[in-house]
Amino acid sequence: MAQTNSKSKPSFTPQISVPATYMRGGTSKGTFFKLSDLPERCQVAGESRDKFLLRVIGSPDPYGKQIDGLGNGSSSTSKTVILSASDKSDHDVNYLFGQVNIAKPMIDWAGNCGNLTAAVGACAINMGLVDADKIANSIDENAESSICEVRIWQENIGKTIIAHVPIYKDANNKVQVQETGDFELDGVTFPAAEVKIEFIDPVDATSDMFPTGNLVDEFDVSGCGLNADSIKATFITAGIPTIFMKAEDLGFTGTELQGDINSDSELLTKLEKIRATGGVAMGLFKDVSEAQTSQHIPKIAWVGAAQSYIASSGKSVNASEIDLVVRAMSMGQLHHAMMGTAAVAIAAAATTQGTLVNQAAGAGELTEVRFGHPSGTLLVGGKTELVDGRWQAKKVSMSRSARRIMVGEIFVPADAF
């Protein structure tokens, strides 16, 4: 009788564990990694890294639920972040964002996530990526809490972001990130500590914030299923490339909620055609077919004058409380609140006199606007200037919040990447 070799290799591949932090930032959630904690072959961009992160999130999932991963079946929660100590002397941390497609084996590295940006500073401090002396010197001994200014280098877009992270000393005299507080952010159920975010020069000074050179274009949408062959649009690259249109030109009111849009497959197909066509008009694609491999950019959004509506939470939003209404699509679905990067685009466009966003907000010279979105309202500020015939956004600001949900190890099958 043949003997069984008890030391023979198993017929399955064991899992490996990797340290990770699961955080909410703004109205999004994502899995955060320190670059040096990743498996060695995943510490550089490429197929192995993408496959690893896809498995972490649970994509691609034909069921659309990401049950076998940390994603939750929505673009707002299908996100990954990689942090590392910055190699730039005037920055604290490098921040790389990956938007994981739910249904396809694809990660879009083309843009930033403005919501998760709110969590980067706090996570970097907790991961030990911010200089300890800088943190200690930020403490005001006479105040209950202090602010540590974390300078972030956003690697996807090559831009500086400043996060004003609240910190305090605990009972053991150890500095901690303040995560709880009374700041309320529509789209997030519970209050938390406020994190002020500044996007510095969100558009490259050598490129056009309005890529067509116009504040408003006649946008050719023939073949997209609208009742007109062209509509007005504002194309902007601040924060993230975005196409702003009038709600009425799309047959909308500007008060739509997710159920009004995301359950209509014919409407979603129409909006995707408009997005792809706009990507060509902005110079992002040579052909509309390229939009299939770039789901993260451009975004499309529609704006309207301030009006009253009931938010998804049941909260009443009164026209007198806001300057305009905005709705935006993310990864093929109407976003439940507003993407942070799209909020940057809204701020830059609203504070540039003559754009469709500025017109919807009542026109005039504006320095900040409060807009209504599906979950409630958001206040954003901006400063734009016309320099040598080219519009530039010097700074855009907003307040978000962030909180650690889990710190530990994530398990991934070793043969997944």
C-alpha positions as CSV (number, residue, x, y, z in Angstrom):
1,M,0.0,0.0,0.0
2,A,1.4,3.4,-1.0
3,Q,2.1,5.7,1.9
4,T,0.6,9.2,2.0
5,N,3.2,11.9,2.3
6,S,1.9,14.1,5.1
7,K,4.4,16.9,4.1
8,S,3.2,17.1,0.5
9,K,2.2,20.6,-0.8
10,P,-1.5,21.5,-0.3
11,S,-3.7,21.7,-3.4
12,F,-4.8,25.2,-2.4
13,T,-3.1,28.5,-2.0
14,P,-3.1,30.0,1.5
15,Q,-3.9,33.7,2.1
16,I,-1.5,36.4,3.0
17,S,-2.2,39.3,5.4
18,V,-1.4,42.9,4.8
19,P,-1.8,45.8,7.3
20,A,-4.6,48.1,6.3
21,T,-6.8,50.9,7.6
22,Y,-10.5,51.3,6.6
23,M,-11.6,54.9,6.7
24,R,-14.5,57.1,5.9
25,G,-13.5,60.4,4.3
26,G,-16.2,62.8,3.5
27,T,-19.1,60.8,1.9
28,S,-16.8,58.0,0.7
29,K,-15.1,55.0,2.3
30,G,-11.8,53.4,1.2
31,T,-9.1,51.0,2.2
32,F,-5.8,52.7,3.0
33,F,-2.3,51.1,2.8
34,K,1.2,52.3,3.7
35,L,3.3,51.7,0.5
36,S,6.0,49.8,2.4
37,D,3.4,47.4,3.9
38,L,2.3,46.2,0.4
39,P,3.8,42.9,-1.0
40,E,7.0,43.8,-2.7
41,R,5.8,43.4,-6.2
42,C,2.8,45.6,-5.4
43,Q,5.0,48.5,-4.3
44,V,5.3,49.6,-7.9
45,A,2.6,50.4,-10.4
46,G,1.5,47.5,-12.6
47,E,-0.6,44.4,-13.0
48,S,0.3,42.9,-9.7
49,R,-0.7,46.0,-7.7
50,D,-4.0,46.3,-9.7
51,K,-4.9,42.6,-9.2
52,F,-4.1,42.8,-5.5
53,L,-6.3,45.9,-4.9
54,L,-9.1,44.4,-7.1
55,R,-9.1,41.4,-4.8
56,V,-9.1,43.6,-1.7
57,I,-12.2,45.4,-2.8
58,G,-13.9,42.3,-4.3
59,S,-13.9,43.2,-8.0
60,P,-14.9,42.4,-10.6
61,D,-18.2,41.3,-9.3
62,P,-21.0,40.4,-11.8
63,Y,-23.5,40.6,-9.0
64,G,-22.5,44.2,-8.3
65,K,-22.3,43.7,-4.5
66,Q,-18.5,43.1,-3.9
67,I,-19.5,40.6,-1.2
68,D,-16.1,38.9,-1.2
69,G,-14.2,42.1,-0.5
70,L,-14.3,45.5,1.3
71,G,-16.2,47.3,-1.4
72,N,-19.9,47.9,-0.8
73,G,-21.2,47.9,-4.3
74,S,-21.1,51.6,-5.0
75,S,-18.5,54.0,-6.5
76,S,-18.4,55.8,-3.2
77,T,-17.0,52.7,-1.4
78,S,-15.0,51.0,-4.2
79,K,-11.8,53.0,-3.5
80,T,-8.2,52.4,-2.5
81,V,-5.5,54.7,-1.2
82,I,-1.7,54.2,-1.0
83,L,0.3,56.5,1.3
84,S,4.0,57.0,1.7
85,A,6.4,59.6,3.2
86,S,6.8,62.4,0.7
87,D,10.0,62.7,-1.2
88,K,9.3,66.4,-1.6
89,S,10.9,68.6,1.1
90,D,7.9,70.8,1.4
91,H,5.3,68.0,1.7
92,D,4.5,65.5,4.4
93,V,2.9,62.6,2.5
94,N,2.4,61.3,-1.0
95,Y,-1.2,60.2,-1.7
96,L,-2.1,57.9,-4.6
97,F,-5.8,57.1,-5.3
98,G,-7.3,54.2,-7.2
99,Q,-11.0,54.1,-8.2
100,V,-11.9,50.4,-8.4
101,N,-14.5,49.4,-11.0
102,I,-17.2,47.2,-9.6
103,A,-18.0,45.1,-12.6
104,K,-14.8,45.2,-14.6
105,P,-11.2,44.2,-13.8
106,M,-10.1,47.8,-13.9
107,I,-8.7,50.5,-11.6
108,D,-8.8,54.1,-12.8
109,W,-5.7,56.0,-11.6
110,A,-6.4,59.1,-13.6
111,G,-7.9,61.3,-10.9
112,N,-8.2,62.2,-7.3
113,C,-10.9,61.4,-4.7
114,G,-11.7,64.7,-3.0
115,N,-13.8,63.0,-0.3
116,L,-11.0,60.5,0.8
117,T,-8.6,63.5,0.7
118,A,-10.2,64.5,4.0
119,A,-8.9,61.2,5.6
120,V,-5.4,61.3,4.2
121,G,-3.9,63.7,6.7
122,A,-5.4,61.9,9.7
123,C,-4.3,58.5,8.3
124,A,-0.8,59.7,7.6
125,I,-0.4,60.9,11.1
126,N,-1.7,57.6,12.5
127,M,0.6,55.6,10.2
128,G,3.6,57.6,11.4
129,L,4.2,59.3,8.0
130,V,4.2,62.8,9.4
131,D,7.2,64.1,11.3
132,A,6.7,63.7,15.0
133,D,8.3,67.1,15.8
134,K,5.9,68.8,13.4
135,I,2.9,67.2,15.1
136,A,4.2,68.1,18.6
137,N,4.9,71.7,17.6
138,S,1.3,72.0,16.4
139,I,-0.1,71.5,19.9
140,D,-1.5,74.5,21.6
141,E,-1.2,73.7,25.3
142,N,-3.9,76.3,26.1
143,A,-6.5,74.8,23.8
144,E,-8.6,71.7,24.1
145,S,-7.6,70.8,20.5
146,S,-5.2,72.0,18.0
147,I,-4.6,71.9,14.2
148,C,-1.8,70.0,12.5
149,E,-1.4,71.3,8.9
150,V,-0.6,68.3,6.7
151,R,0.8,69.1,3.3
152,I,-0.2,66.3,0.8
153,W,1.2,65.7,-2.6
154,Q,-1.6,64.2,-4.7
155,E,0.3,61.9,-7.0
156,N,-2.5,61.2,-9.5
157,I,-2.8,64.8,-10.5
158,G,0.5,66.2,-9.3
159,K,-1.1,68.8,-7.0
160,T,-0.7,70.1,-3.4
161,I,-3.5,69.7,-0.9
162,I,-3.4,71.0,2.6
163,A,-5.4,69.2,5.3
164,H,-6.0,71.0,8.6
165,V,-6.3,68.0,10.9
166,P,-7.5,68.5,14.5
167,I,-5.3,66.9,17.1
168,Y,-5.2,66.8,20.9
169,K,-3.3,65.3,23.9
170,D,-5.0,62.3,25.6
171,A,-4.9,61.5,29.3
172,N,-1.4,59.9,28.8
173,N,-0.1,63.1,27.2
174,K,0.1,61.4,23.9
175,V,-0.9,63.3,20.8
176,Q,-3.9,61.8,19.0
177,V,-6.0,62.7,15.9
178,Q,-9.4,64.1,16.9
179,E,-12.0,62.2,15.0
180,T,-15.2,62.9,16.9
181,G,-17.0,66.2,17.1
182,D,-20.1,68.1,16.3
183,F,-19.5,69.0,12.6
184,E,-22.3,67.7,10.5
185,L,-21.8,66.8,6.8
186,D,-24.9,66.0,4.7
187,G,-24.6,62.5,3.3
188,V,-22.9,61.3,6.5
189,T,-25.2,60.0,9.3
190,F,-23.1,60.9,12.4
191,P,-21.3,64.1,13.3
192,A,-17.5,64.1,13.5
193,A,-14.5,66.5,13.8
194,E,-14.3,69.1,11.0
195,V,-11.3,68.8,8.6
196,K,-10.7,71.8,6.4
197,I,-9.3,71.1,3.0
198,E,-7.5,73.5,0.7
199,F,-6.7,72.5,-2.9
200,I,-3.8,74.7,-4.0
201,D,-3.6,75.6,-7.7
202,P,-5.9,72.8,-8.7
203,V,-5.3,73.5,-12.4
204,D,-1.8,73.5,-13.9
205,A,-0.8,77.1,-14.7
206,T,0.4,75.9,-18.1
207,S,-2.9,74.4,-19.1
208,D,-6.4,75.8,-19.5
209,M,-8.9,75.4,-16.7
210,F,-11.5,75.7,-19.5
211,P,-9.9,73.4,-22.1
212,T,-11.9,74.7,-25.0
213,G,-10.9,78.3,-24.1
214,N,-14.6,79.2,-23.5
215,L,-16.6,79.6,-20.3
216,V,-19.7,78.3,-22.2
217,D,-19.7,76.1,-25.3
218,E,-22.4,75.0,-27.7
219,F,-21.9,71.3,-27.0
220,D,-22.7,69.0,-30.0
221,V,-24.8,66.1,-28.5
222,S,-26.3,64.8,-31.8
223,G,-26.8,61.1,-31.5
224,C,-27.0,61.2,-27.7
225,G,-30.8,60.9,-27.5
226,L,-31.7,64.4,-26.5
227,N,-34.3,66.5,-28.2
228,A,-31.7,69.0,-29.4
229,D,-28.5,68.5,-31.4
230,S,-26.6,70.9,-29.2
231,I,-26.9,72.3,-25.7
232,K,-24.8,74.7,-23.7
233,A,-22.0,73.3,-21.5
234,T,-19.1,74.5,-19.3
235,F,-16.1,72.2,-19.6
236,I,-13.7,72.6,-16.7
237,T,-10.6,70.7,-15.4
238,A,-10.4,72.0,-11.8
239,G,-10.5,69.2,-9.3
240,I,-11.5,66.7,-11.9
241,P,-12.5,67.1,-15.5
242,T,-16.2,67.9,-15.4
243,I,-18.9,68.8,-17.9
244,F,-21.6,71.1,-16.5
245,M,-24.9,71.4,-18.3
246,K,-28.3,73.0,-17.5
247,A,-30.7,70.6,-15.8
248,E,-33.5,71.7,-18.1
249,D,-31.5,70.9,-21.2
250,L,-31.3,67.3,-20.1
251,G,-35.0,67.1,-19.2
252,F,-34.2,67.3,-15.4
253,T,-35.2,69.7,-12.6
254,G,-31.9,69.5,-10.7
255,T,-33.6,68.0,-7.6
256,E,-33.3,64.4,-8.7
257,L,-32.4,61.6,-6.2
258,Q,-30.6,58.4,-6.9
259,G,-33.8,56.4,-7.5
260,D,-34.9,58.8,-10.2
261,I,-31.8,58.2,-12.3
262,N,-30.1,54.9,-11.3
263,S,-33.0,52.6,-12.0
264,D,-33.5,53.8,-15.6
265,S,-31.1,51.9,-17.8
266,E,-32.1,53.8,-20.9
267,L,-31.4,57.1,-19.2
268,L,-28.0,55.9,-17.9
269,T,-27.0,54.8,-21.4
270,K,-28.0,58.3,-22.7
271,L,-25.9,60.0,-20.0
272,E,-22.9,57.8,-20.7
273,K,-23.1,58.8,-24.4
274,I,-23.1,62.4,-23.4
275,R,-20.1,61.8,-21.0
276,A,-18.1,60.1,-23.7
277,T,-18.9,62.8,-26.3
278,G,-17.9,65.4,-23.8
279,G,-14.6,63.7,-23.2
280,V,-13.8,64.1,-26.8
281,A,-14.9,67.7,-26.8
282,M,-12.6,68.3,-23.8
283,G,-9.6,66.6,-25.6
284,L,-9.5,63.8,-23.1
285,F,-10.3,61.1,-25.7
286,K,-9.7,60.9,-29.4
287,D,-12.8,58.8,-29.9
288,V,-15.9,58.1,-27.8
289,S,-14.9,54.4,-27.5
290,E,-12.0,55.4,-25.2
291,A,-14.5,56.4,-22.5
292,Q,-15.0,52.7,-21.8
293,T,-11.5,52.5,-20.2
294,S,-11.8,55.8,-18.4
295,Q,-14.9,55.6,-16.2
296,H,-13.6,58.0,-13.6
297,I,-13.1,61.0,-15.9
298,P,-14.7,63.1,-17.1
299,K,-17.6,63.6,-14.7
300,I,-20.9,65.0,-15.9
301,A,-23.2,67.2,-13.8
302,W,-26.2,69.4,-14.2
303,V,-27.1,72.6,-12.5
304,G,-30.2,74.7,-11.8
305,A,-31.4,77.7,-9.9
306,A,-31.9,77.3,-6.1
307,Q,-35.2,75.5,-5.4
308,S,-36.7,73.6,-2.5
309,Y,-36.7,69.8,-2.4
310,I,-36.6,66.8,0.0
311,A,-33.2,65.3,0.4
312,S,-32.7,61.5,0.4
313,S,-32.6,61.5,4.2
314,G,-36.1,63.1,4.3
315,K,-34.5,66.5,5.3
316,S,-36.1,69.6,3.7
317,V,-33.7,71.8,1.7
318,N,-35.1,75.2,1.3
319,A,-34.3,77.4,-1.7
320,S,-33.5,80.2,0.7
321,E,-30.6,78.2,2.2
322,I,-28.7,77.5,-1.1
323,D,-27.4,79.3,-4.1
324,L,-28.0,76.6,-6.7
325,V,-28.7,72.9,-7.1
326,V,-26.2,70.4,-8.6
327,R,-26.4,66.7,-9.4
328,A,-23.4,64.7,-10.6
329,M,-22.7,61.2,-12.0
330,S,-19.9,59.0,-10.7
331,M,-18.9,55.7,-12.4
332,G,-22.2,55.5,-14.3
333,Q,-24.5,56.3,-11.3
334,L,-26.0,59.4,-9.8
335,H,-23.8,60.1,-6.7
336,H,-25.6,60.0,-3.4
337,A,-24.2,63.3,-2.3
338,M,-21.3,65.0,-4.2
339,M,-17.8,63.8,-5.0
340,G,-15.1,66.0,-3.4
341,T,-13.3,66.6,-6.7
342,A,-16.5,67.6,-8.4
343,A,-17.1,70.0,-5.5
344,V,-13.8,71.6,-6.4
345,A,-15.0,71.9,-10.0
346,I,-18.2,73.5,-8.7
347,A,-16.3,76.0,-6.5
348,A,-14.0,77.0,-9.3
349,A,-16.8,77.3,-11.9
350,A,-19.2,79.1,-9.6
351,T,-16.6,81.7,-8.7
352,T,-15.7,82.4,-12.3
353,Q,-18.2,84.9,-13.7
354,G,-20.0,83.7,-16.8
355,T,-20.0,79.9,-16.5
356,L,-23.2,78.0,-16.4
357,V,-22.5,77.2,-12.7
358,N,-22.0,80.9,-11.9
359,Q,-25.2,81.8,-13.8
360,A,-27.2,79.1,-11.9
361,A,-25.9,80.6,-8.7
362,G,-27.3,84.1,-9.6
363,A,-24.2,85.3,-11.5
364,G,-22.0,88.1,-10.3
365,E,-18.6,88.0,-8.4
366,L,-18.9,85.2,-6.0
367,T,-16.3,83.9,-3.5
368,E,-18.3,81.0,-2.1
369,V,-21.5,79.1,-2.8
370,R,-23.7,76.7,-0.9
371,F,-25.2,74.2,-3.3
372,G,-27.9,71.5,-2.9
373,H,-27.1,67.9,-3.6
374,P,-29.1,64.7,-3.2
375,S,-28.2,64.3,0.5
376,G,-28.3,68.0,1.5
377,T,-26.1,71.0,1.1
378,L,-22.4,71.8,0.9
379,L,-20.5,75.2,1.2
380,V,-17.4,75.6,-1.0
381,G,-15.2,78.5,-1.6
382,G,-12.9,79.5,-4.5
383,K,-10.6,82.1,-5.9
384,T,-10.0,82.3,-9.7
385,E,-8.1,84.8,-11.7
386,L,-7.7,85.7,-15.4
387,V,-3.9,85.7,-16.0
388,D,-2.6,86.5,-19.5
389,G,-5.9,85.6,-21.0
390,R,-6.1,82.2,-19.2
391,W,-8.4,81.5,-16.2
392,Q,-6.6,79.9,-13.2
393,A,-8.0,78.6,-9.9
394,K,-5.6,79.7,-7.2
395,K,-7.3,77.9,-4.3
396,V,-10.5,76.0,-3.6
397,S,-11.6,75.1,-0.1
398,M,-14.2,73.1,1.7
399,S,-14.9,71.4,5.0
400,R,-15.3,67.6,5.3
401,S,-14.8,65.0,8.1
402,A,-13.1,61.7,8.4
403,R,-13.0,58.8,10.8
404,R,-11.1,55.5,11.2
405,I,-13.5,52.5,11.0
406,M,-11.0,49.6,11.2
407,V,-7.3,49.2,11.6
408,G,-5.9,45.7,11.2
409,E,-4.9,43.2,8.5
410,I,-6.7,42.3,5.3
411,F,-6.4,38.8,3.9
412,V,-6.0,38.1,0.2
413,P,-5.4,34.7,-1.5
414,A,-1.7,34.6,-2.4
415,D,-2.4,33.6,-6.0
416,A,-4.8,36.5,-6.6
417,F,-2.0,38.8,-7.8
